[in-house]
């Protein structure tokens, strides 16, 4: 294939598509860039179809640290398993691509997106979808393309929407909306927002659909250039699993039985009845027929279940558990569920139950992120766990899977806009949501449970957040929007649309859509029903815990924040960390000193307070007029040194240690004595002069003894002069002689 390049400018940014030079043995390949950020996307399709009853698609996003000019950390200096961000981007690529393949496609497909350059200005995630779409097309793979993905931001001052904003623009935006799909419909949506209204979100989605269409048009221009340079795209024979009329008719003859089996509010009972029915239907086929139609039979059984559920909803308005389309399942809400932990909340909706637990820590416990994006880390962390027992199954426990990472990220984005700032609440905050049982919407239950746990922990969130999952059924020309969908309605429905927010507005959204007829009117109805549903849930939550607790629990660390001069940091740390270690060892508190002079002290209340006072004492500069009770730490003939504060001494002159004349400081003070003093002077070099308060009387005879000793020494000197009258003359002569040597030399010189 000859190299083909297509460059264009759109919405203020420069883009480029390129193919025909790299990875030529792959089924399809495309190099796509925005600014200098560049990602290579390859597609490989297996030659043989697999014996599966599902579409075997794998999407991988591979980070290379050389893309940002860094060497990976760790001992091996090699990229390890994908970061959470890489997993989220892989999911973002997968979600619009997967439903675009034809039904019955069973060849294995692997898409690999690998950023080669990340310019730290333009994100590489959204352009990966265009790269995958282009690679599939030039590789001759059948799918409904072209597809594109855009990120929509908004300038909060002007209200102007931005397409694929830079990192700096994203930091200043009140909206982070990612949309994926074709020129005519949206199939994937992810959003984080700072409590924006439903109307504003609808406007952003409409604008995003227009932007997707513009990028799809540029892809078409690129494909035309490839055709002109290389001729028709490669043609591969891909055999689809086509419905077999006989199998379909025999299985769908049991439609009424399937409808009856589905009418059960209990998930496990319903699954049991449905599986028993499927087994009995399968048994009606001979062994030879089962071997011949081994793929067709399970596919038609799944189709039977799907259509029975969907027709029940559109024809009767009743769902499998007996609810109406807008009804929320029964709720159970219990804040403060666990003792000793810093905060907890149990949230149950129907047969979905989540236990969320909040833990508070020092700011230096924030999560550091090692990715190719210009993000250092985060202080609010949410982790979501979906163990196999929550669905009554056995399974392997280990590292979180893509679904767990994605659901955890959604709940994290939902709460992030209401988390207090570091200045208002100087803690690192971690919430863990463990799904105890699941029948759909566990990520929304995690959002609600996390709100309960944060409020129970005394985290002063701006407003409580609730969430609900919406569904869609389009069957026989009828459309029904469902509130609070359960697992079956998610799996067999047309849409999974999760919305979280406060009373003020939306904080996060996520949507996977299989319906091509998703109109703005349907989206508006879904958002309106979601608003009503999440307000109903929020009211129930606030009945149990109306507001965040006024203080953190006794089990939580108490954090005291203070600011010290940067030139005093060395004094607090001490040589080799001796001072700060001593404070921590003596008090039991943990001290974290930032480079800007901010100090955070954590521990039990008394320990943190004591450590704070010791640090304040170290950086305190005594001022004239202040009074202290100090300890004598040194004595000299001219006075005593008194320790006012740790590491700060002042001089108490001998003339001020007592009332009256004192011969020796030791007559009044000893090492270790406590003495009340007042600061008289602090000179420009920081030397402190003190005066003693409540001076005692000088010891009796102290001044007289000194006078007598000095007079005795004088008399003895005079006596020596009388007994040796010649001594002074000899001394004088010797002195004169010595003094006269220099003049004589001077005279000789003359």
Secondary structure as GFF3:
##gff-version 3
##sequence-region A 1 750
A	DSSP	beta_strand	4	10	.	.	.	ID=ss1
A	DSSP	beta_strand	13	19	.	.	.	ID=ss2
A	DSSP	beta_strand	28	34	.	.	.	ID=ss3
A	DSSP	beta_strand	37	49	.	.	.	ID=ss4
A	DSSP	beta_strand	57	62	.	.	.	ID=ss5
A	DSSP	three_ten_helix	65	68	.	.	.	ID=ss6
A	DSSP	alpha_helix	84	98	.	.	.	ID=ss7
A	DSSP	beta_strand	107	117	.	.	.	ID=ss8
A	DSSP	alpha_helix	125	138	.	.	.	ID=ss9
A	DSSP	beta_strand	148	154	.	.	.	ID=ss10
A	DSSP	beta_strand	161	163	.	.	.	ID=ss11
A	DSSP	alpha_helix	167	171	.	.	.	ID=ss12
A	DSSP	beta_strand	175	181	.	.	.	ID=ss13
A	DSSP	beta_strand	186	196	.	.	.	ID=ss14
A	DSSP	alpha_helix	198	230	.	.	.	ID=ss15
A	DSSP	alpha_helix	245	252	.	.	.	ID=ss16
A	DSSP	alpha_helix	255	262	.	.	.	ID=ss17
A	DSSP	alpha_helix	267	283	.	.	.	ID=ss18
A	DSSP	alpha_helix	287	292	.	.	.	ID=ss19
A	DSSP	alpha_helix	294	316	.	.	.	ID=ss20
A	DSSP	beta_strand	331	335	.	.	.	ID=ss21
A	DSSP	beta_strand	343	349	.	.	.	ID=ss22
A	DSSP	beta_strand	352	361	.	.	.	ID=ss23
A	DSSP	three_ten_helix	363	365	.	.	.	ID=ss24
A	DSSP	beta_strand	367	368	.	.	.	ID=ss25
A	DSSP	beta_strand	377	378	.	.	.	ID=ss26
A	DSSP	beta_strand	380	385	.	.	.	ID=ss27
A	DSSP	three_ten_helix	388	391	.	.	.	ID=ss28
A	DSSP	alpha_helix	402	416	.	.	.	ID=ss29
A	DSSP	beta_strand	428	437	.	.	.	ID=ss30
A	DSSP	alpha_helix	442	456	.	.	.	ID=ss31
A	DSSP	beta_strand	466	475	.	.	.	ID=ss32
A	DSSP	beta_strand	478	483	.	.	.	ID=ss33
A	DSSP	alpha_helix	487	492	.	.	.	ID=ss34
A	DSSP	beta_strand	495	501	.	.	.	ID=ss35
A	DSSP	beta_strand	506	513	.	.	.	ID=ss36
A	DSSP	alpha_helix	520	544	.	.	.	ID=ss37
A	DSSP	beta_strand	558	563	.	.	.	ID=ss38
A	DSSP	three_ten_helix	566	568	.	.	.	ID=ss39
A	DSSP	alpha_helix	569	573	.	.	.	ID=ss40
A	DSSP	three_ten_helix	575	577	.	.	.	ID=ss41
A	DSSP	alpha_helix	578	587	.	.	.	ID=ss42
A	DSSP	beta_strand	590	593	.	.	.	ID=ss43
A	DSSP	beta_strand	598	603	.	.	.	ID=ss44
A	DSSP	alpha_helix	605	619	.	.	.	ID=ss45
A	DSSP	beta_strand	627	636	.	.	.	ID=ss46
A	DSSP	beta_strand	639	645	.	.	.	ID=ss47
A	DSSP	beta_strand	648	653	.	.	.	ID=ss48
A	DSSP	three_ten_helix	654	656	.	.	.	ID=ss49
A	DSSP	beta_strand	658	659	.	.	.	ID=ss50
A	DSSP	three_ten_helix	665	667	.	.	.	ID=ss51
A	DSSP	beta_strand	674	682	.	.	.	ID=ss52
A	DSSP	beta_strand	688	692	.	.	.	ID=ss53
A	DSSP	beta_strand	696	697	.	.	.	ID=ss54
A	DSSP	alpha_helix	702	723	.	.	.	ID=ss55
A	DSSP	alpha_helix	725	749	.	.	.	ID=ss56
###
